[in-house]
Amino acid sequence: QYDDASLGFVNYGNYLSESGGQPSTTNVTGSVLLTDASGTEQLNFTSGSTIYVQVTDGDRNADENTQETITATVVSETDTDGETVTLTETGVSTGVFLGSVSSGLSLTSGDLVTVTYVDPTDDFGNEVTLTDNAYYNVTLMSGEFTESQTWTAASSPYLVTGDVDLLGDADLTIEPGVEVRFISVYDDRSSGADVNRTEIRVQNGDLIVVGTETDSIIFTTTDPEVVGGQWYGFLRDNTSSYDFQQTQFKYCRFEGFQTAIRMSNTDGAYSVANESELHTIYVENCTFQNGGAYCVYAANAQYYKWVIKNNISHGGGSLISSENYLNSYGILIEGNVANDLAGYQAVYLSGALAYYMYNDLMDTAKVVVKNNTFTGITDVDSRPSQSIYIQSRNMDTGEGAYQRMFQVSDNVIHRAGSIYLNGYSSGENVIMNVSGNEVYDSKERALELHSATTGKISGNTFRGMYKQSQNYGNDDWSSGVHVESSNIDLVSNVVDSSFRCGVKFITSSGRIDSNTFTNNAFGLQLEGSFTNSILSQVRHNNITNNKWYG
């Protein structure tokens, strides 16, 4: 069958033994399709319609003077025993056989229907099993819509065969109990962000995808083995309207996606009269599994508030990640669980808070990350270096100036990397509070903090840093806790078992009080210069059992 497998399949069936001779055999591999009565292949059979099977196989036409019969087997997901269907040749010597499935086959909306035909002799004279699939009573979706759409449980499941576009102000509402399936790595429109994968795009309308605790909304693929990248995701893109838009995903399950929810090139309403008019993006009580790189991704999506709460992610993708400045009016990331993190931060927020506070909407904008559990994979080399990355950006120093705050508290981070906070520069007015966190077995650091105007690091346990090294080292830069260019207190923390320095304070000030620094390469290192002196008060700390010095 192959001269060279790298060059593809070479079919020697029915070869000639000599020039001008006769084929050694006259066998032909047949084909089988699920069709309507006219023999047209069907992807979906509506409720009450008759399912037909068509086989084309010339070498089953044994008698040119007789309409012959053959059999095929049809099963459904509901009826795995199925039934044997008798197919009758459509005419004398046509080699095309057609038959209908009886009403005795049990079917449920959304079932995958499979026909199996055993061809006794393929091109090479060997027996081969052929199959074809279709769906029963699904709602097919693909194309552009200028009117608002509501996907209901009564019409579920939905089968998305190509990109779905809600244009202009058209809303998309998906009700509790709906299941949406995507054909794996397929897009019959070949459009959008990924021409090979389907996506659902909403421009200026509301996007309301809200299930309930007992009746969630499911997004999955038609592939029995669901893996990341089989469909693209939801995309809110090129939003040109600043009227109030809702974006809500609650009690959903996402499977097989590349990027489940993507906000791209879109601005919320920023010049509004009061805080209640700001656009908030809600992602709550959702499960993301067997997916791609990102659960929620923001690319040039600005002037929103974000609530990412009580979600679960399995499979190593980032829970939320931003590209370029997020410029938000506030972010709450609370009560989430992200498992099997590998390579990607659970939380990555660049330019987290807005450059300018229009109309003095609020005195203080916050990024709050609390009560989350982030766990990395066991392979230390493949773990992320950071689990939480929050960076500020420059701020307007005129009328639009306001107070910024980063709060990272009561998180449990195991094998998932450090907490990284950066106030952008010392003049950007960022309060940082890091409290009650448990960070274990980091690939490198457990906490890295830059340019805090004020704040406190308190009540944290940082244990097992620089696990990738596995040996004590004395390089000047590496430390389990790194604080630089900040005015911040370090109080009542445990920093234990860092293969490098335990805590390093560089050109910073603040109290270092009542901490425990044990079993590190070094306990505490203070570093300053004549122009950037250390003004920290160090007292009441337990600095013991460190390898080289306290």
TIKEDO-520804 format. One record per atom (N, C-alpha, C): x, y negated, z. Coordinates in steps of 0.1 Angstrom, whole numbers, plus 5000, padded with zeros to 4 digits. Atoms other than C-alpha are relative to their C-alpha. Example, Ala and Ser with C-alpha at 12.3 -4.5 7.8 and 13.67 -1.06 7.14 Angstrom:
BEGIN
500950125000
512350455078
500949885000
499150115000
513750115071
499249895008
end
This chain:
BEGIN
500850125000
500050005000
500949875000
499250124999
502949765006
501450034994
498650005004
506249714987
500849925011
499350084990
507149435011
498849935008
501250044992
504649365040
500049855001
500050144999
505849005042
499449934988
500650065012
504548945007
498550024998
501549985001
501049065014
499750144995
500649875003
498849355004
500150024985
500049965014
499449534971
499250124998
501049905001
496549744960
500450094988
499749915011
497650054940
498850104997
501149925003
494150204940
499750004986
500449985014
492950344907
501249964990
498850035008
496550304893
499950094987
499849925013
497350434857
501350075001
498849925000
499850714855
500949974989
499250045012
500950584821
499349894993
500650115008
500450294798
498950064991
501149955008
497050334782
499350125005
500649884995
496150624804
498749975008
501250014992
493150684827
500449995015
499750014985
492950584864
500050145006
499849874993
494050864887
498750035008
501349984993
490750804907
499249884995
500950115003
487750584902
499349955013
500650044987
487050504939
500149855001
500050144997
486150154950
499549985014
500450044986
485950014986
498749924999
501350075000
482349914992
500049885009
500250124992
480949615010
498750015007
501349994993
478149575036
499749865005
500450144995
476149255044
498650015007
501350024994
473249155066
499349894992
500550095010
470848985042
498549985002
501450015001
467348865035
499550104989
500549915010
465049055011
500649994986
499450025013
466748904981
501450044999
498649964999
470149024992
501049895002
499250114997
471448685002
500550015015
499449984987
473848705032
499449895010
500550094990
472448545064
500950005012
499350014988
474248405094
499150015012
501050014989
471048375115
498750064995
501449955003
467748565115
499149945010
501050064991
464848365130
499150105006
500949914993
462448525154
498950044990
501049945009
460048755135
500450034986
499649975014
462048765103
500550154999
499549865002
463049105088
501550004996
498549985002
466749205088
500250104989
499749915011
467949365056
501550035000
498649955001
471149565050
500250024985
499649985014
472849555016
501450064999
498649945002
475749785006
500250014985
499549995014
477549754973
501250105000
499049905000
479550064966
499850094987
500249935013
479850194930
500250155000
499749855000
481250534938
499050085008
501249934993
478050614959
498950034989
500949985011
476250614926
500450134993
499649875005
476750984921
499350054987
500949955011
473851044896
499549874993
500350125008
473450784869
498549994996
501449995004
469850894864
499049995012
500950004988
468550864900
500349885009
499850104989
467950594926
500450085012
499649924989
469950734954
499949925014
500050064986
470050664992
501250035008
499049984990
472650615018
499649945013
500450054986
472650515055
501049905005
499250094992
474050245077
499449995014
500450014986
473850175114
499949855004
500150144996
472549845129
499850015015
500250024986
472949755166
499949865004
500050144995
472349445187
500650015014
499450004986
473849335220
498950055010
501149954991
470449415236
499850154998
500249865004
470149755218
501350064994
498749955004
473549915217
499950134993
500249885007
472150245205
499649974986
500350045014
470650075175
499150104993
500849915008
469050255146
500850024987
499449975013
470150425114
499049954989
500950065010
468750245084
500350074986
499949935013
468150425051
499949894989
499950105010
469150215021
499850074986
500449945013
467750284986
500749914989
499350075011
469650194954
498949914993
500950095005
468049894939
499550034985
500449955013
467750064905
500850124996
499349895004
469050354885
501449964996
498650025003
472850344885
500549865003
499550144997
473249994901
501250005010
499050004990
475550094930
499849905011
500450094990
473749844951
498850065008
501049934992
471649974981
499549905010
500750104991
469149775002
499050075008
501049944991
467049865032
499749905011
500450094989
465249695061
500150075013
500049954986
465649725098
498650005006
501349994995
462549835116
499849915012
500350084989
460749645143
500450075013
499649934988
462049915167
501349965006
498750054995
465449745171
499749895010
500250104989
465449555204
500949884998
499250125002
466549195200
499649895010
500150124991
467048895223
500649884993
499450125006
467648545212
501449985003
498550024998
471348485207
500850134998
499349875002
472148855201
500949994987
499149975012
475048935178
499550144994
500549885007
473649185153
501250054991
498949945008
476249425137
499550124992
500349885009
475849665108
501350074997
498849925002
478349945103
499750104988
500149915011
478750135070
501350084999
498849925002
481150425066
500150044985
499749975014
482550435031
500850134999
499249885000
483650795024
501349994993
498750015008
486250694998
500249854996
499750135004
487850354996
500950004987
499250005012
490250244968
501050114999
498949905000
492750504979
499450145003
500649874997
490250784985
499950045015
500149984985
490250745023
498749955005
501250054993
487250705046
500349875007
499850134993
486850345059
498749955006
501250054993
484450185083
499949854997
500250145003
483049845072
498949945008
501050064991
481049595093
499649864995
500450145002
479149265090
499249965013
500750054988
477749045118
499149884996
500950115001
474848795121
499549975013
500650044987
472948625149
498550014999
501549994999
469348665160
499549885007
500850114994
467248355167
500949905007
499250114995
469948095173
499649874993
500250135007
469647725165
501349954994
498850045006
472247635140
500249855000
499750144999
473947295144
501349974992
498950065007
476247105121
499549884992
500450115007
476146765105
499949875007
500250144995
475346395111
498649985004
501350034995
472446265131
500049855004
500250144997
471245905133
498949985010
501050014989
468345975157
500550085012
499649934988
468746085193
499650155000
500349855000
468846465199
500050055014
500149934988
467846675228
500150154998
499849855002
469047035230
499350065013
500949954989
466547235251
500350155002
499949864997
466547575268
499250084991
500949925008
463647685247
500650034986
499349985013
465847645215
501350065002
498749944998
468847795231
500050154997
498750075001
471347935223
500149934987
499750075012
472747695198
501350054995
498749955007
475447805173
500549884992
499350115007
477747525162
500950054989
499249955012
479147595127
500949904995
499250115005
480647255120
499849885009
500050124991
481246915136
498649945001
501350064998
478146755151
500349855003
499750144999
478146375148
498749925004
501150094996
475746145168
500449864996
499550135005
476045815149
499349885006
500750124995
475345465160
499650015014
500549994986
473245445191
499350135003
500749874998
471945805188
500650065013
499749944988
471945975222
500150154998
500149854999
472746345229
499850045014
500449954987
471046505258
499950154999
500049854999
471646875267
499450045013
500849974988
469247025292
500550125008
499649884992
469847275320
499650134993
500349875005
470047635309
500450024985
499649995014
471347565274
501350074999
498749945004
474047785259
500449964986
499550055013
476147645231
501250094996
498949925004
478447875211
500649944987
499250055011
481147775186
500650124993
499249905008
482447995158
501449975002
498650014997
486048055166
500849954989
499150065010
488547845147
499349994987
500850025012
485947735121
499349875001
500850125001
484447415109
499549994986
500550005014
482147425079
500049864994
499850145006
482647045075
501449964998
498550035001
486447045078
500249855003
499950154997
486246695095
500449985014
499850044986
487046515127
501550015004
498750004994
490046525150
500850134996
499349875004
490746895140
499150064989
500849955011
489547015106
499850145001
500149854999
489847375117
499150045011
500749974988
487847355149
498849905001
501250084999
484347225156
500149915013
500050104989
483746925179
498649935000
501250084999
480746725191
500449865003
499650144999
481146355186
498849915002
501150104997
479046075201
500649864999
499450135001
479645715191
499549905011
500450114990
477645445210
498850045009
501249964993
474745645224
500450075014
499749934988
474445815258
500350144998
499649865001
476046155263
499650065014
500549954987
474046335291
500050154999
499949855000
475046695296
500050045015
500249984986
473646775330
499150125003
500749894996
472747115343
499649995015
500249994986
471847225378
500850115007
499249904993
473447435405
499650144996
500549875004
471247725395
499850034985
500349995015
470947655358
501049924993
498950085006
474247545343
499850004985
499950015015
475047455307
501350074996
498949925003
477447695290
500549964986
499450025013
479847615261
501150114999
499149895002
481647915248
500250034985
499849975014
482748085215
499450134997
500649885005
481548365194
501050125001
498949904999
484848555199
499850085013
500149924987
484548845224
501249985009
498850034992
488048755236
500249855000
500050155000
487748385246
501449965005
498850074997
491048195246
500049864996
499950145003
492047835244
500249974986
499850055014
491847645211
499150064990
501049945010
488847835195
499049904996
500750115005
486847515194
500649875006
499350124996
487847155199
499549945014
500650064987
485546985225
499149894996
500850125001
483446675231
500949884997
499150115003
484746355217
499149874999
500650135002
483546005223
501049914994
499050065008
485345805197
499549874993
500350125008
485445455182
498749935004
501250074995
482745315204
500149854998
499950155003
482044965192
499049925008
501150074992
479044885215
500449995014
499750024985
479544745250
498750005008
501349984992
475844805259
500250125009
499849904990
475445035288
499950144994
500049875005
476445385278
500250105012
499849914989
476145685301
500850124994
499349885004
478645975299
500150095013
500149914988
477846255323
500150154996
499949865001
478846615325
499950065014
500249944987
477546805355
499550144999
500449865000
477147175362
500150064986
499849945014
478647285329
501250115002
498949915000
480947575321
500649994986
499350025013
483547525293
500950124998
499149895003
485347815277
500649994986
499450005014
487747845247
500349874993
499850135006
488147475242
501549974998
498650055001
491247285231
500149885010
500250114991
490246955249
498549995003
501449994998
486946995266
499249864998
500650135000
486146625270
501149894997
499050105004
488046355251
499349864998
500450145002
487545975254
501149944992
499050055009
489345815225
499649874993
500250135007
489645455212
498749945003
501350054995
486745345233
500149915012
500050094989
486145055257
498750005007
501250024992
483645035285
499749855000
500350144998
481944705293
500949945011
499050064990
484544485310
499649865004
500350144997
483244125309
498550005004
501449994995
480044185330
499949925012
500350094989
478343995357
500250065014
499949944987
478444255385
500550144998
499449875001
480044585393
499050114996
501049905003
476844785388
499950024985
500149995015
477044715350
501250074994
498849935006
480444885346
499550144996
500349875005
480345215327
500850105009
499349894993
481145525348
499950134993
499949875006
482245855334
500050105011
500249904990
481046145355
500350144995
499749865002
482546495354
500050075013
500249944987
481246695383
499450145000
500549864998
480647055394
500150084987
499849935012
482047185361
501150115002
498949895001
484147505354
500649994987
499249995012
486847505328
500950125001
499249875000
488347845319
500350044986
499549955013
490248015292
500149894990
500050125009
490847675277
501449964996
498850055005
493547465261
500749915010
499150084993
495847185273
499249915010
500650104992
493246945288
498550035002
501450004997
489946955306
499449864996
500550145003
489446575304
501249924995
498950075006
491646355282
499549864996
500350145004
491645975277
501149954992
499050065009
493445825248
499549864996
500550145003
493045445246
498649985004
501350024995
489945465267
500149915012
499850104990
489745155288
498749945007
501150074993
487544965313
498950085004
501149914994
485645255328
500450025014
499849944987
485245385362
499850154998
500049855002
485845765366
499750075013
500249914989
484446025389
500250144995
499649865003
486046365386
499950085013
500349954987
484546575414
499550145000
500549864997
484146935426
500050094987
499849915012
485347095393
501050115003
499149894999
487247415389
500650024986
499349975012
489947475363
500850125001
499149885000
491447815355
500750004986
499349985013
494147865329
501149914997
498750085001
496847605334
499949864994
500150145006
495447295316
499949895010
500150124991
495546945330
498549975003
501450034996
492346855349
499649864994
500350135007
492546485337
501449954996
498850065005
495246325316
499749884992
500250125008
495645985300
501249974991
499050045010
497545865270
500049844999
500050155000
498645495270
499349955013
500650054987
497145265297
498550035001
501449974998
493945375312
499249885004
500750134997
493045025325
498750025006
501349984994
490345155347
499649905011
500550084989
488144985373
499950085013
500049914988
488545275397
499950144996
499949865003
489145645398
499850085013
500249904989
487845915422
500250144995
499849865003
489246265419
500050075013
500349954986
487846465448
499550144999
500649874999
487246825457
500250104989
499849915011
488646985426
501050115003
499149894999
490447315422
500650024986
499349975012
493047365395
501050115002
499249884998
494647705392
501050034988
499149955010
497547855373
500749894992
499450115007
499147525364
501450044995
498749965006
502047565340
500349894990
499650105010
503747265323
499349875001
500850125000
500947015327
499749965014
500550054987
500146795357
498550025001
501549994997
496746855373
499449864997
500550135001
496346475373
501149914994
499050095006
498246235350
499349874996
500750135002
497145865351
501149904997
499050105003
499245615332
499349874998
500750135000
498445245336
498650015006
501349954994
495745365360
499049895002
501050114997
494145025369
500249884991
500150105010
493144735348
501049885002
499150125000
495444445339
499449885006
500750134996
492844185346
498650045006
501349984994
489744175368
499149894995
500950105006
487143995347
498949965010
501050054992
484743775366
500150035015
499849964986
486243875399
499050105005
501049904997
484144185399
500250065014
499749944987
485844325430
501449965004
498750044994
488644235453
501150114999
499149884999
490144585454
499650114990
500349885008
490244865428
500950115005
499349894993
491345205440
500150124990
499949865005
492645535427
500150095012
500149924988
491645795452
500150154995
499849855003
492846165449
500050075013
500149944986
491646365479
499350135000
500749874997
490646705491
500050094988
499949915011
491846885460
501050115003
499149894998
493647215457
500650034986
499349985013
496247255429
501150115002
499149884999
498147585424
500750034987
499249975012
500947655399
500250154999
499649865003
502047985384
501250045009
498949954991
504548205402
501449984994
498850025006
507248165376
500549855002
499650134996
509247875390
500549914988
499550075011
510847775357
498949934992
501150055008
507447725341
499049925007
500950094992
505747535369
500149864995
499850145003
505047165364
500949945011
499250074990
507446925381
499249915009
500950094992
504546705392
498650064999
501449975000
501046785402
499149884998
500850135000
499746425406
501049894996
499150115005
501246145385
499049884999
500750125001
499845795390
500949884998
499250125002
501445485375
499149884998
500750125002
500245135377
500549934987
499550085011
500844865351
500149865004
499950144997
501644495350
498649945002
501350074997
498944265363
500049854997
500150145002
497743925353
500149935014
499850074987
498943685380
499249885002
500950114998
496343425374
498750035006
501349984994
492643425381
499550145000
500549865000
492243785372
500750105009
499249914991
494643915399
499050065011
500849944990
493244155425
500950105007
499349904992
494344415451
499950144994
500049865005
495344765438
500350095012
499749904990
495345075460
500150144994
499949855003
496545435455
499850075013
500249914988
495145685481
500150144995
499949865003
496346045479
500050075014
500149954986
495146235509
499350145000
500749874997
494246585522
500050104989
499949905011
495346775491
500950125004
499149884999
496847125491
500650034987
499349985013
499447165464
501050115002
499249884998
501147505461
500650034986
499249965012
503847575434
499649914988
500550085011
502347285414
500849874998
499250115002
504947015418
499749885009
500050114991
505246675434
498849904998
500850125001
503046375441
500949884995
499250115006
504446085419
499149885000
500750135000
503245725426
501049894996
499250115004
504645425408
499249874999
500750135000
503545065414
500449914989
499650065013
505144965381
501249905003
498950094996
507244685397
499649945014
500250054986
507644525431
499049895001
500950114999
505344235422
498650034996
501349975005
502244425412
499050035011
501050004990
500544435446
499250135001
500649874998
499944805451
500250055014
500049934987
499044955485
500050154997
500049855002
499945325487
499950075013
500249924988
498645555513
500050154996
499849855003
499745925512
499950075014
500249944987
498346125541
499350145000
500649874997
497446475553
500150104989
499849905011
498746655522
500950115004
499149894998
500346995522
500650044986
499449985013
502847035494
501150115002
499149894998
504647375492
500650054987
499349925011
507247545470
500049924987
499950085013
507847265445
501250044992
498949985009
509947315415
501249905003
499050114997
511746985424
499549935012
500450084989
510546705446
498650045005
501349994995
507446705468
499349864999
500650145001
506846325468
501049914994
499250115006
508246045447
499249875000
500850134998
507145685454
500849884997
499350125004
508145355438
499149885001
500650135001
507244995442
498749995007
501250034991
504645005470
500249875007
500050134993
503844665483
499950025015
500249964986
502744815516
499350145000
500749874999
501145135529
500750095010
499549904990
501845455549
500150144993
499849865003
503145805543
499950075013
500249954987
501745995572
499350145000
500749884997
500746335585
500150114989
499949915011
501946525554
501050125004
499049894999
503746865553
500650024986
499349975013
506346895525
501050115003
499149884997
507947245526
500450084988
499549925011
510147425501
500149924987
499750095012
511547175476
501250054992
499049955009
513847245447
500150154999
500149865001
512747605444
500750054987
499349965012
514247615409
501550025002
498549994998
517747575424
500350135008
499849884992
517547855450
501349995008
498850014992
520747725465
500249855005
499850134995
521747425486
500949924991
499150085008
523247135467
500149865006
499850134994
524646795476
500149884990
500050115009
524046575446
499349885006
500450124994
523346215454
498549964997
501350055004
520046175436
498850085004
501149914997
517846475444
499650005015
500549994986
515646475475
498550054999
501349954999
512446635486
498949895000
500850125000
510846295494
500949894996
499250125006
512145995474
499149885001
500750134999
511045645483
500949894995
499150105006
512445355463
499249874998
500550145002
511844975462
498649985005
501350004994
508944995486
500149945014
500250044987
507744845518
498950105006
501049904996
506045155534
500550075012
499649934988
506045345567
499950154997
500049855001
506945715569
499950055014
500349974987
505345845600
499350145002
500649874996
504646195615
499850104989
500049905011
505546405585
501050115003
499049895000
507246735582
500650024987
499249985012
509946765556
500950125002
499449874996
511247125557
500550084987
499549905010
513447355535
500149944986
499750055013
514547135507
501550044997
498749975004
517547265488
500949884996
499350125001
518546905484
499749915012
500350094989
518246605507
498550015004
501450004996
515046605528
499349874996
500650135003
514246225526
501049904996
499150115004
515845945507
499249884999
500650135001
514945585512
501049914993
499150085008
516445355486
499549864999
500350155000
516344975489
498549985004
501350004995
513145015509
500049965015
500250044986
511744895542
498850075006
501149944993
509345025568
500450095011
499649914989
509245245599
500250144995
499849865002
510645595597
499950065015
500349984986
509045725629
499350145002
500749884995
508146055646
499950114989
500049895010
508946285616
500950115004
499149884998
510546625615
500750034987
499249975012
513346685590
500950125003
499349884996
514547045592
500350094988
499649895009
516347315572
500249944985
499750065013
517247075543
501550004998
498550025002
520647025527
500549885008
499850124991
520646675544
498649975005
501250044994
518046535567
499449884994
500550135004
517646165559
501249924994
498950095006
519645935536
499449874997
500450145003
519245555535
501049944991
499150055010
520645375506
499649864996
500350135003
520945005500
501249934994
498950085005
523244725488
500049865006
500050134994
524244375497
498849924995
501250085005
521444235475
498750075003
501249934997
518944505483
500250095013
499649944988
519444595519
498950095006
501049914993
517644875540
499649935013
500550064988
515444725566
499150095008
500949904993
513845045579
500450025015
499849964986
513445115616
499950155001
500049864999
514345475623
500050045015
500149964986
513145625656
499250125002
500849894995
511745925674
499850124990
500149895009
512446175646
500850125004
499349884997
513446535649
500850044988
499249975012
516346595625
501050115004
499249884995
517746945631
500150104989
499749885008
519147255614
500149974985
499750035014
520047075582
501450054997
498849935003
522947235563
501349915002
498850085000
525446945560
499949895011
500150114989
524246645581
498549965001
501450044997
521146505596
499749874993
end
